[in-house]
Amino acid sequence: MARMFVDCRDYPSEMNCTVAISADTKEELVDAAVQHAIAVHGHHDSPQLREELAKMIKTQ
């Protein structure tokens, strides 16, 4: 199984965030990415946020 990841550098923001998060399952990765988006980027957890983050997933 290929490892999945989300990399903030692929989506430039005012914060110039360079965090990359990886996991073996989509569910685990989306949960971790949501936590990062809330804590660092000021987003609120919502189905829409989770959907957008899921679309950002790439495989290594």
N, CA, C and O atoms as CSV, one atom per row, in Angstrom:
chain,resi,resn,atom,element,x,y,z
A,1,MET,N,N,0.841,-1.179,0.000
A,1,MET,CA,C,0.000,0.000,0.000
A,1,MET,C,C,0.889,1.247,0.000
A,1,MET,O,O,1.843,1.331,0.774
A,2,ALA,N,N,0.583,2.191,-0.848
A,2,ALA,CA,C,1.347,3.437,-0.916
A,2,ALA,C,C,0.958,4.354,0.241
A,2,ALA,O,O,-0.207,4.427,0.631
A,3,ARG,N,N,1.934,5.034,0.767
A,3,ARG,CA,C,1.687,5.996,1.849
A,3,ARG,C,C,1.062,7.242,1.253
A,3,ARG,O,O,1.457,7.685,0.175
A,4,MET,N,N,0.086,7.812,1.952
A,4,MET,CA,C,-0.612,9.010,1.493
A,4,MET,C,C,-0.116,10.230,2.264
A,4,MET,O,O,0.315,10.113,3.411
A,5,PHE,N,N,-0.178,11.403,1.629
A,5,PHE,CA,C,0.265,12.619,2.307
A,5,PHE,C,C,-0.476,13.845,1.797
A,5,PHE,O,O,-1.050,13.856,0.708
A,6,VAL,N,N,-0.440,14.873,2.631
A,6,VAL,CA,C,-0.917,16.217,2.293
A,6,VAL,C,C,0.232,17.156,2.625
A,6,VAL,O,O,0.806,17.074,3.710
A,7,ASP,N,N,0.570,18.045,1.704
A,7,ASP,CA,C,1.696,18.950,1.887
A,7,ASP,C,C,1.215,20.394,1.739
A,7,ASP,O,O,0.755,20.793,0.669
A,8,CYS,N,N,1.321,21.164,2.805
A,8,CYS,CA,C,0.877,22.568,2.769
A,8,CYS,C,C,1.622,23.395,1.719
A,8,CYS,O,O,1.095,24.391,1.222
A,9,ARG,N,N,2.832,22.989,1.387
A,9,ARG,CA,C,3.602,23.750,0.403
A,9,ARG,C,C,2.956,23.740,-0.972
A,9,ARG,O,O,3.232,24.608,-1.799
A,10,ASP,N,N,2.089,22.750,-1.220
A,10,ASP,CA,C,1.375,22.687,-2.494
A,10,ASP,C,C,0.239,23.706,-2.576
A,10,ASP,O,O,-0.322,23.932,-3.648
A,11,TYR,N,N,-0.097,24.318,-1.443
A,11,TYR,CA,C,-1.207,25.268,-1.365
A,11,TYR,C,C,-0.727,26.510,-0.620
A,11,TYR,O,O,-1.030,26.675,0.562
A,12,PRO,N,N,0.014,27.379,-1.294
A,12,PRO,CA,C,0.612,28.542,-0.631
A,12,PRO,C,C,-0.430,29.392,0.093
A,12,PRO,O,O,-1.556,29.574,-0.370
A,13,SER,N,N,-0.012,29.897,1.231
A,13,SER,CA,C,-0.868,30.774,2.028
A,13,SER,C,C,-0.015,31.895,2.600
A,13,SER,O,O,1.207,31.908,2.449
A,14,GLU,N,N,-0.670,32.817,3.247
A,14,GLU,CA,C,0.039,33.938,3.873
A,14,GLU,C,C,1.013,33.450,4.940
A,14,GLU,O,O,1.991,34.131,5.246
A,15,MET,N,N,0.750,32.273,5.506
A,15,MET,CA,C,1.584,31.737,6.583
A,15,MET,C,C,2.863,31.088,6.059
A,15,MET,O,O,3.798,30.855,6.826
A,16,ASN,N,N,2.912,30.794,4.759
A,16,ASN,CA,C,4.048,30.066,4.187
A,16,ASN,C,C,4.321,28.777,4.945
A,16,ASN,O,O,5.470,28.450,5.242
A,17,CYS,N,N,3.262,28.053,5.253
A,17,CYS,CA,C,3.355,26.798,5.998
A,17,CYS,C,C,4.100,25.752,5.169
A,17,CYS,O,O,3.867,25.615,3.968
A,18,THR,N,N,4.993,25.022,5.823
A,18,THR,CA,C,5.774,23.996,5.139
A,18,THR,C,C,5.524,22.597,5.697
A,18,THR,O,O,6.312,21.683,5.451
A,19,VAL,N,N,4.446,22.424,6.439
A,19,VAL,CA,C,4.141,21.139,7.054
A,19,VAL,C,C,3.629,20.140,6.017
A,19,VAL,O,O,2.823,20.476,5.150
A,20,ALA,N,N,4.115,18.913,6.129
A,20,ALA,CA,C,3.606,17.789,5.347
A,20,ALA,C,C,3.174,16.713,6.336
A,20,ALA,O,O,3.892,16.415,7.290
A,21,ILE,N,N,2.008,16.135,6.108
A,21,ILE,CA,C,1.456,15.119,6.999
A,21,ILE,C,C,1.247,13.855,6.182
A,21,ILE,O,O,0.750,13.917,5.058
A,22,SER,N,N,1.626,12.701,6.742
A,22,SER,CA,C,1.436,11.453,6.017
A,22,SER,C,C,0.827,10.394,6.933
A,22,SER,O,O,0.941,10.459,8.157
A,23,ALA,N,N,0.179,9.420,6.304
A,23,ALA,CA,C,-0.438,8.314,7.036
A,23,ALA,C,C,-0.683,7.166,6.061
A,23,ALA,O,O,-0.560,7.324,4.846
A,24,ASP,N,N,-1.030,6.013,6.617
A,24,ASP,CA,C,-1.298,4.842,5.792
A,24,ASP,C,C,-2.762,4.738,5.367
A,24,ASP,O,O,-3.081,4.046,4.400
A,25,THR,N,N,-3.661,5.432,6.095
A,25,THR,CA,C,-5.079,5.381,5.737
A,25,THR,C,C,-5.610,6.784,5.478
A,25,THR,O,O,-5.134,7.761,6.056
A,26,LYS,N,N,-6.585,6.865,4.614
A,26,LYS,CA,C,-7.201,8.156,4.282
A,26,LYS,C,C,-7.855,8.769,5.514
A,26,LYS,O,O,-7.738,9.973,5.744
A,27,GLU,N,N,-8.539,7.953,6.303
A,27,GLU,CA,C,-9.233,8.457,7.490
A,27,GLU,C,C,-8.254,9.080,8.485
A,27,GLU,O,O,-8.500,10.163,9.015
A,28,GLU,N,N,-7.153,8.392,8.729
A,28,GLU,CA,C,-6.149,8.891,9.668
A,28,GLU,C,C,-5.518,10.183,9.149
A,28,GLU,O,O,-5.280,11.118,9.913
A,29,LEU,N,N,-5.254,10.223,7.868
A,29,LEU,CA,C,-4.646,11.406,7.268
A,29,LEU,C,C,-5.588,12.597,7.318
A,29,LEU,O,O,-5.166,13.697,7.676
A,30,VAL,N,N,-6.843,12.406,6.970
A,30,VAL,CA,C,-7.801,13.513,7.009
A,30,VAL,C,C,-7.957,14.013,8.441
A,30,VAL,O,O,-8.001,15.223,8.666
A,31,ASP,N,N,-8.042,13.109,9.412
A,31,ASP,CA,C,-8.165,13.533,10.814
A,31,ASP,C,C,-6.969,14.384,11.238
A,31,ASP,O,O,-7.145,15.419,11.880
A,32,ALA,N,N,-5.755,13.958,10.887
A,32,ALA,CA,C,-4.558,14.713,11.250
A,32,ALA,C,C,-4.508,16.052,10.520
A,32,ALA,O,O,-4.121,17.066,11.101
A,33,ALA,N,N,-4.897,16.056,9.253
A,33,ALA,CA,C,-4.896,17.299,8.480
A,33,ALA,C,C,-5.932,18.283,9.017
A,33,ALA,O,O,-5.691,19.490,9.021
A,34,VAL,N,N,-7.067,17.789,9.464
A,34,VAL,CA,C,-8.085,18.658,10.066
A,34,VAL,C,C,-7.530,19.288,11.336
A,34,VAL,O,O,-7.687,20.489,11.551
A,35,GLN,N,N,-6.889,18.494,12.172
A,35,GLN,CA,C,-6.304,19.032,13.411
A,35,GLN,C,C,-5.292,20.129,13.092
A,35,GLN,O,O,-5.260,21.160,13.764
A,36,HIS,N,N,-4.474,19.911,12.078
A,36,HIS,CA,C,-3.492,20.921,11.671
A,36,HIS,C,C,-4.200,22.165,11.134
A,36,HIS,O,O,-3.835,23.286,11.488
A,37,ALA,N,N,-5.194,21.977,10.297
A,37,ALA,CA,C,-5.915,23.117,9.707
A,37,ALA,C,C,-6.584,23.965,10.784
A,37,ALA,O,O,-6.641,25.189,10.665
A,38,ILE,N,N,-7.080,23.332,11.817
A,38,ILE,CA,C,-7.727,24.062,12.912
A,38,ILE,C,C,-6.685,24.800,13.756
A,38,ILE,O,O,-6.806,26.001,13.998
A,39,ALA,N,N,-5.661,24.065,14.200
A,39,ALA,CA,C,-4.668,24.627,15.120
A,39,ALA,C,C,-3.796,25.689,14.488
A,39,ALA,O,O,-3.459,26.678,15.139
A,40,VAL,N,N,-3.421,25.504,13.228
A,40,VAL,CA,C,-2.448,26.393,12.614
A,40,VAL,C,C,-3.081,27.410,11.675
A,40,VAL,O,O,-2.681,28.574,11.647
A,41,HIS,N,N,-4.065,26.967,10.912
A,41,HIS,CA,C,-4.628,27.833,9.874
A,41,HIS,C,C,-5.950,28.487,10.270
A,41,HIS,O,O,-6.494,29.287,9.509
A,42,GLY,N,N,-6.473,28.155,11.453
A,42,GLY,CA,C,-7.673,28.818,11.964
A,42,GLY,C,C,-8.982,28.363,11.339
A,42,GLY,O,O,-9.992,29.059,11.446
A,43,HIS,N,N,-8.978,27.200,10.686
A,43,HIS,CA,C,-10.213,26.680,10.099
A,43,HIS,C,C,-11.081,26.056,11.183
A,43,HIS,O,O,-10.631,25.830,12.307
A,44,HIS,N,N,-12.331,25.783,10.828
A,44,HIS,CA,C,-13.259,25.094,11.728
A,44,HIS,C,C,-13.595,23.752,11.101
A,44,HIS,O,O,-13.760,23.650,9.886
A,45,ASP,N,N,-13.695,22.727,11.932
A,45,ASP,CA,C,-14.012,21.393,11.431
A,45,ASP,C,C,-15.410,21.400,10.822
A,45,ASP,O,O,-16.367,21.866,11.440
A,46,SER,N,N,-15.511,20.888,9.624
A,46,SER,CA,C,-16.802,20.801,8.936
A,46,SER,C,C,-16.695,19.721,7.863
A,46,SER,O,O,-15.592,19.350,7.462
A,47,PRO,N,N,-17.817,19.226,7.404
A,47,PRO,CA,C,-17.772,18.257,6.310
A,47,PRO,C,C,-17.093,18.834,5.067
A,47,PRO,O,O,-16.402,18.116,4.344
A,48,GLN,N,N,-17.289,20.118,4.823
A,48,GLN,CA,C,-16.676,20.757,3.656
A,48,GLN,C,C,-15.154,20.794,3.782
A,48,GLN,O,O,-14.447,20.526,2.811
A,49,LEU,N,N,-14.646,21.124,4.967
A,49,LEU,CA,C,-13.199,21.134,5.182
A,49,LEU,C,C,-12.634,19.737,4.965
A,49,LEU,O,O,-11.616,19.578,4.291
A,50,ARG,N,N,-13.276,18.737,5.523
A,50,ARG,CA,C,-12.805,17.360,5.373
A,50,ARG,C,C,-12.823,16.928,3.907
A,50,ARG,O,O,-11.920,16.223,3.457
A,51,GLU,N,N,-13.832,17.343,3.173
A,51,GLU,CA,C,-13.915,17.016,1.751
A,51,GLU,C,C,-12.776,17.664,0.964
A,51,GLU,O,O,-12.159,17.026,0.110
A,52,GLU,N,N,-12.504,18.935,1.258
A,52,GLU,CA,C,-11.416,19.639,0.565
A,52,GLU,C,C,-10.057,19.027,0.899
A,52,GLU,O,O,-9.210,18.866,0.020
A,53,LEU,N,N,-9.855,18.693,2.154
A,53,LEU,CA,C,-8.588,18.078,2.541
A,53,LEU,C,C,-8.427,16.709,1.891
A,53,LEU,O,O,-7.324,16.351,1.478
A,54,ALA,N,N,-9.495,15.948,1.794
A,54,ALA,CA,C,-9.432,14.639,1.151
A,54,ALA,C,C,-9.025,14.776,-0.312
A,54,ALA,O,O,-8.337,13.904,-0.843
A,55,LYS,N,N,-9.436,15.850,-0.965
A,55,LYS,CA,C,-9.080,16.083,-2.355
A,55,LYS,C,C,-7.584,16.422,-2.519
A,55,LYS,O,O,-7.021,16.272,-3.603
A,56,MET,N,N,-6.956,16.879,-1.431
A,56,MET,CA,C,-5.552,17.273,-1.473
A,56,MET,C,C,-4.593,16.082,-1.315
A,56,MET,O,O,-3.384,16.238,-1.489
A,57,ILE,N,N,-5.118,14.907,-0.991
A,57,ILE,CA,C,-4.291,13.737,-0.709
A,57,ILE,C,C,-3.569,13.266,-1.972
A,57,ILE,O,O,-4.146,13.166,-3.055
A,58,LYS,N,N,-2.290,12.983,-1.779
A,58,LYS,CA,C,-1.440,12.412,-2.841
A,58,LYS,C,C,-0.803,11.151,-2.288
A,58,LYS,O,O,-0.773,10.949,-1.074
A,59,THR,N,N,-0.300,10.311,-3.158
A,59,THR,CA,C,0.388,9.099,-2.705
A,59,THR,C,C,1.875,9.181,-3.032
A,59,THR,O,O,2.279,9.790,-4.022
A,60,GLN,N,N,2.670,8.557,-2.184
A,60,GLN,CA,C,4.120,8.552,-2.375
A,60,GLN,C,C,4.533,7.357,-3.187
A,60,GLN,O,O,5.720,7.174,-3.457
